[in-house]
Amino acid sequence: MTIHHRKLWGILALVIGFFPALSGLLILLGHGNGSSALITGGLVILFGIALLTQPYFEVHDHNIILYSLVGTKEVIEFNSLQDVEIKNNKVYVRLPNGKVKRVQASRFMAAKRDWETFVQKVQQAHSA
């Protein structure tokens, strides 16, 4: 199961990045030095595109894969979905060594429908 980023954050980054990129471009076209605004706006736009296209995390029967926006990922292994807990909209995993690890994923950043499906899947695992 793939959980995506909330679209609001990607759209917000696109909108925020658009204004400095546009002003930097207009300054450059007017033979000024607007390169820093253009670069900053461009980076924020790329961040927004990544939020809209990259998965946030994936949940499998024995691991959770967290994706960063630059391509690296973290794989958190566990024995079964019964080892996954959601408290206060935050995700915790009981590792095979018995320690509990907080997963850097929360409802705040996740797409609403994806998060609800994830919560249902974890609840089903606990009731089985």
C-alpha positions as a printed Julia matrix, in Angstrom:
128×3 Matrix{Float64}:
  0.0     0.0     0.0
  1.36    3.4    -0.98
  0.64    6.53    1.02
  1.13    9.77   -0.91
  1.8    13.28    0.33
 -1.18   15.52    0.88
 -1.71   17.41   -2.39
 -2.23   20.68   -0.54
  1.48   20.83    0.38
  2.64   20.29   -3.19
  0.25   22.87   -4.59
  1.22   25.35   -1.88
  4.92   24.89   -2.72
  4.2    25.42   -6.42
  2.32   28.64   -5.72
  4.95   29.92   -3.28
  7.78   29.07   -5.69
  6.07   30.68   -8.66
  6.33   34.25   -7.38
 10.09   34.44   -6.72
 10.76   32.51   -9.93
  8.63   34.91  -11.94
 10.11   38.01  -10.32
 13.64   36.66  -10.81
 12.91   35.97  -14.47
 11.46   39.44  -14.99
 14.48   41.04  -13.32
 16.85   38.98  -15.48
 14.96   39.95  -18.62
 15.31   43.58  -17.57
 19.1    43.01  -17.37
 19.14   43.0   -13.58
 20.46   40.4   -11.17
 17.45   38.26  -10.31
 19.24   34.93  -10.44
 18.94   34.21   -6.71
 15.16   34.72   -6.76
 14.89   32.6    -9.9
 16.95   29.79   -8.37
 15.08   29.92   -5.05
 11.69   29.9    -6.77
 12.8    27.09   -9.06
 13.92   24.95   -6.12
 10.62   25.49   -4.31
  8.75   24.56   -7.5
 10.82   21.36   -7.79
 10.01   20.62   -4.15
  6.29   21.04   -4.93
  6.53   18.75   -7.95
  8.27   16.12   -5.82
  5.53   16.36   -3.17
  2.91   15.79   -5.87
  4.66   12.9    -7.61
  6.78   11.0    -5.05
  5.26    8.54   -2.57
  5.41    9.47    1.12
  5.78    5.91    2.36
  4.79    2.33    1.55
  3.43   -0.25    3.95
  4.04   -3.94    3.38
  3.39   -6.99    5.55
  6.87   -6.91    7.1
  8.24   -3.4     6.52
  7.55    0.27    5.99
  9.56    2.08    3.33
  9.94    5.84    3.9
 10.87    7.91    0.86
 12.62   11.25    1.01
 12.09   13.82   -1.71
 15.65   13.4    -3.0
 15.38    9.66   -3.58
 16.94    8.09   -0.51
 14.78    5.81    1.56
 14.61    4.13    4.94
 13.29    0.61    5.38
 11.88   -0.25    8.81
 11.46   -3.99    9.32
  8.93   -5.64   11.66
  7.42   -9.09   12.14
  3.81   -8.31   11.2
  1.38   -5.41   10.91
  0.4    -6.14   14.51
  3.74   -4.52   15.4
  2.56   -1.21   13.9
  0.69    1.22   16.15
 -0.84    4.59   15.43
 -1.07    6.96   18.41
 -2.02   10.62   18.12
 -1.76   10.34   14.32
  1.87    9.22   14.56
  3.23    5.82   13.55
  5.23    3.55   15.85
  6.75    0.16   15.05
  7.9    -2.58   17.41
 11.15   -3.78   15.87
 12.19   -7.45   15.86
 14.61   -6.68   18.75
 11.66   -5.49   20.88
 12.45   -1.78   20.76
  9.78    0.68   19.65
 10.69    3.15   16.91
  8.74    6.21   15.87
  8.35    6.29   12.11
  8.86    9.76   10.65
  5.43    9.77    9.05
  2.26   11.45   10.23
 -1.28   12.16    9.18
 -0.44   15.86    8.8
  1.63   15.21    5.65
 -0.31   12.23    4.27
 -3.12   12.23    1.74
 -6.35   11.85    3.73
 -7.78    8.84    1.9
 -4.43    7.02    1.88
 -3.98    7.64    5.62
 -7.49    6.37    6.42
 -6.86    3.19    4.41
 -3.56    2.7     6.24
 -5.23    3.12    9.65
 -7.94    0.6     8.7
 -5.31   -1.91    7.58
 -3.45   -1.57   10.9
 -6.7    -1.87   12.88
 -7.64   -5.02   10.94
 -4.24   -6.53   11.74
 -4.77   -5.85   15.45
 -8.25   -7.36   15.47
 -7.16  -10.53   13.64
